């Protein structure tokens, strides 16, 4: 049975016991993030969204976020949401530092920004997300150990913050239309905003 968590999350991700990996797991949805010192697995599915797996190997803490767009043109509370990369990174970094991490020791692995709906190519959702996250890490001088960005497939991630290991599965078929519906929603949102290391595949 899933249970709710409050360890550094927006929207409180669900926790469950994963019988395949025989360990506690946390499932992230868009606009959520999670940081922990515990030996758990963080799971998410990405289309044009991006997730950053961030870790301080000395302090033994790590976490992941899942953001939809680089930033919002809105100056209100919505623009402070973890759905936007600029705030998703700030929220994750701050939570890790509360748990004892130090910024100069951060290591990152980044994934996502896929073009899973060809009709969205002109909006460059994935490209904008990829450009943002790489520029952010470069500006903040955070070591980038691995990346799998862009291309035309979705991704399922299993991140183990205790060790820093990532398992990534490329998805070309979807069991339901949830991911596609999200991608369409991102597309509409962008239109509304328009002015006038190693990775294991399994």
Buried (B, 14 or more C-beta within 10 A) or exposed (E): EEEEBEBBBBBEBBBEEBEEEEEBBBBBBBBBBBBBBEEBBBBBBBBBBBBBBBBBBEBBBBBBBBBBBBBBEEEEEEBBBBBBBBBBBBBBBEBBBEBEBEEEEBBBBBBBBBBBBEEBEEBBBBBBBBBBBBEBBEEEEBEBBBBBBBEEBBBBBBBBBBEBBBBBBBBEEEEEEEBBEBBBEBBEBBEEEEEEBEBEEE
